[in-house]
Amino acid sequence: MQATRLDTVLAGRPALRPGEVVTVVAAVGGELAGMHAARQVHGAVAPAAIVLDAACRPRLGSPAARRTAFAFADGDGDGDADADVRALARLGLELLGPYPPQRLVEVLQEAHAGGVDAKALVVKVLTACRPEPVRVGSAVGGGELAPAPAPGGVVPRPVRAPAWHRVVLGRRGLGAVVVVLVVAVVVVLGWVDAGRSGPVADRPPSPVPSAHGDVPPRWHDTLTGLDRRRAVAFATADAAALRTVYVPGSAALAADLHVLRSYRRLGVRVQGLRLRIGEVRTVTASTSHAVLTVTDQLRPYRVVDRDGGVRHQPGRGDRTWQVTLDRVADQWRIASIRRHR
């Protein structure tokens, strides 16, 4: 077969199998590692910049592909070496179909948050999931995958796609690709990794200033209330309700809205998306702004598809975050969230 761009492949395949995603991320990540070692950056890591050669091996195209590359809304496609890795990790997340291995999701999520170099990303994805060759074909009726035409125009018999793939087959174009996300990709690993910076280093808590006569808020109750509203928003696919959780215009809000709209287009609902808030420590606080260190656990939850099928998903153990809250219209809302180391 001739070389084929990944975005062309994806026009007929709204998602890749987890092993195929590993193959793409590992191959492209290896090339990025070489470029970064030579003090070069690509700056346009996207489906249009990745080519499958005659053996279906992913190769990173020229940085000139920037002119036609898919532009991520948050600008992850531009910038330095760290931006290259974040863009590749985000691409990997967006190519996953429903119910991928949780370890693979966590590895890609960590890289997208920043602070992971290309070489480390390659090692981590290869240990998270077994790679497999990328299949080139297009979706046909009944959820089958039609292989690319053989020489002479003969089309081999369609191969039955796995059940998880049939959920999303039939959607066409790159626009469908970027919305095929499993719940675990962004939201259910805990809070959204909305910050641009890497994990926050430990620092001692500071005294909490407050105006004379003010009663300091109970941060545990505040966070539990925000989490409850967020859970209702995802269970009902209500974007307006989700906006009451975050500071308007914040990256955290944009990330959660992106995921919520993706699920709405797929007909997916998330039930029981709740955190168990543990220790909350105040770093700094005033009457309108607070920075907290929060440890939480994700409870088990359910994913319900458009036909009423239910998939039970496990929770996760303790994870610690730096949560910034701002007071908006006399209510505390989330301004940003970053992993805390």
N, C-alpha and C positions, 0 to 999 in steps of 0.2 A: 504494500500500500504506500501511497505518497504521504509525505509529511502533512500533518493536519494541525491547525491551531486549536487550542483547548476550547476557546469560546465557540468554535464551530461544532466541536463534539458536544458541548453542553447545550446547544440549541435543540438537540433531540433527546438529551438526558438531563433532567432537572437536578439530579444529584448523582454522586459517586458512592460506591461502596467504601466502607472505612479503609480497607486495604489499598484501594486505588488512591484515596486521599493521601495516605501515608507515602505511596510511591511518588505522587506529585510533589508533596512538601519536602520529602527527603532529597529528591533529585534537584529540585530548584534550590533548596537550602544549601546543598553542597556547592552548587555554582556560586551562590551568593557568598558563601564562606571564602571561596577563592578570590572573588572580586574584592571583598572587604579586606582580606589579608594584603591585597595589592593596593589598598587605600583607594578603592573605587566603589561607587554605589550605582545601583541600577535605577531606582527612582520611579519605576513604573511596573511593579510586580502585579499582574492582573491576568485574567484568562487570555486576553488578546496578545499578551507578551510571552505566552508559553506554547511551545510547539511540540507535538508528538512526532517523533521521527518514524522511519519506515518500520521499526521494530516496536513502535508504541512507547518508546522511552521519552519521558518529558525532558525538554530542553528549554532553557531560558533564552528568549529572543533578545535582539539588540535593544538598548535603551531608547532607540529611535521609536520603538513601539509605543512610547509615551503618547504620541499623537493620536493613537487609536485605542489605547488601553481604556478599560472600564474605569471610570473615576468613582472612587469611594466617596460617599458624602462627607466623611469627616477628614478627608485629605490624607488617609494613610498611604496613598500611592506616591507621595512625594517626600523628599527629605533625605536624611542621613542613613547610615547603615542600620540603626535601630528601626527606622521607619520601614526599610526594606523587609526586615524580619516581621514587624507588626503586620505589614500588608500581606505577607505570605501566610502568617498565622490566621489572619482574618479570612483570607481566601479559603484556607483549609476548613475553617468553621462553616463557612457559607456553602461549601460543596457537600457537606455531610447530609445524608438523609436522616429520617427519624431513627431514634434509638441507637446511636453509635456507642462504642465502648466509652464508658465514663472517663477512664484514664486518658484516652486520646483527647477527649474534649478538654480535660483539665490541662493537659500539656499545651494545647493550642491556645487556650484561654490565658494561661500564664505568659506565653510568648506575646500575645496580643497586648497584654498589659504593659509590656516593655521590660527592658533589662536582660533579655535572653539573646545571646548572639546566635548567628546562623548555624555554626557548628554544633552548639549545644542543642538547638532545636532538632537537628537531624538525628542526633543520638536519642533524644527523648521520644520522638515519634516512632522510631524504629523499635524501641523497647516497649512502647505502649500498645502497638498493634502490628500484626504480621502484614508486610506489604504484598500486593498482588498487582498483576499487569493491568493497565488502564484499557478498558474495552472501548472500542470505537464502533458506534452504531447509532441508531435512531429509534425513538419510541414508535411502536405500531399498536394497532388495536388490541385490546385484551391485556394490556400490561406486558407485552413482550418486547424484547430488545432485538431489533433487526441488525445483524452485522453489516459492516460496510461491504459494498458490492465487490465480488471477487473479479479478477481479471477476466475480460470477455463479457462482462455485464451480468454474469450469473450471480444471483443473490442466494446465499446459503439459507437453509431453513432457520426461521427465527428461533432464538433461544429464550426459554421461559425465564423471566426476571424473577428474583427472589421477592417474597411477599412485601418486605419493607420498601422495596423499590416501586412496587405497583401502586403504592399509596400516592405517589407523586408523578408517575408517568402520565403522559398526555398533555402536560403543560409545556408550552413552547417558548423558546427564546431565552436570552440571558436574564431577562427580568425575572423569569420564574426561578432561575438558578439561585439568585441571591436571597430568596425568601424561604428556601427549603432548609429550615433550621430545626433541630430538636430543642426541646425546652432547656435541656442542660447546657446548651451552648453559651448562653449569657446569663439568664436570670437565676436558674435554680442552683447554681454553684454557691449561692449566697446573694450578697448584694452585687450590683454591677461594678466591674472594674472600670470606672469612668475616668479616672485620672490619667494624665499623660506621663506622670512620673512613675518610677519603679516603686517597689515596696518601701514603706516608710520605716526608718530606723527607730529603735526604741528611744524614748526620751522621758524624763521624769514629769509627772503631772505638775501643772502650775496652779497657783492659787486661783480661785474662782472669784473674779470681781463681780459685784452686782450693785445696783442702785440701792440707796438707803430704803429699807422697808420692803424690798422685793423678796418674795419667797423663791428660792432657787428651784427650777423645774426638776421633776423626777425623770431623769433621762431614760431610765429603763421603761417607764410607762410611755414616754413620748415615742421611743423607737418601736415599742410593741404596737402602738396605735398606728404608726406609719406603715409598719409591715402588714398589719391587718387590712388597711386600705388597699395596699398594693396587691394583696392576695385576692381581694374582691374584684379589683380591676382586671386581673388576669383570668379569673374564673368567669367573668361576664364579658370579657373582651371590650372593656369600657375605657377608651383613651381619656375621656374627660375625668374619670375617677383617678386614673393614673397621674394626671397632671396635678392633682391635689397633694401628691406625695413629695414632689420635687420643686426646687426653685425654678421658675420659668427660664428657659433658655440654657439650662445646665446640660452638660454632657451626659450626666446620669439619666436625665429625663429623655434625651434624644436616643440613648441606647435602649432603654426600656420600651419606648414607643416603637422603635424599629422592630424589636422582637414581637411586640403585641400585634402590630399590623401584619407581620409575617404569619402569625398563627391565625389571624382572622382570614387571610387569603387562603390558607390551607384548610380552614374549617376545624382547627384544633383548639381545644380548651384545656386549661390547666386548673386542676382542683387540688385544694389542700396545700398550696404553695406558701408554707409558713416557716418562719425561723423561730428557733427557741433562743431568745436573747439571754446571754449569760452575764459575764462581768462587764460592767461599763465604767470606764475611768475618764475623768475630765482632764483634758490637756489644757485647754483655755476656754473661757466662757465669759460672755457679757450678756446684756439684756437682749441683744439682737443677733449674736453670733456665737457659735460654740464648736469646738473641735474635741471629739471624743475618740477613745480607743474602745472598740466593741468586740467582744468574743461571742460568736453565735454557733448554732448547729442548724442544719437544714433537716426538716422533718421529711419522712416519706411523702410522696405526692402522687397524683394520678394524671395521666394524659388521656383525654377523650377525643377521638377523631369524629369526623362529620357523620359517620354511620353509627355512632354510639359505642364503638369499640373502646375498651379501657385498657391502658397499659400502666401498671404500677411501677413506679420508679423509686429506687432507694434514696435515702437522705445522705448526709455526710456528717463527719465529726466536726470538732471545734475548728474554727477559723477566725482569725482576728483581723479587724479592719480599722482604718482611720476614717471616721465619718464626720463630715463637716455639715453643720446645720445652720441655716439662716432663718430669721423670723420674717415671714411674709404675710401681710394682712392679718397680723395678730396670731399667726400659727407657725409652729416650727416646721420647716421643710428641709429635705435633703439637698445640699448644694453639691457635694462630691463625696466619693467613696474610693478609698485606695487600700490595697492589701497592706497589712502591717506586719513587719518582720520582727 
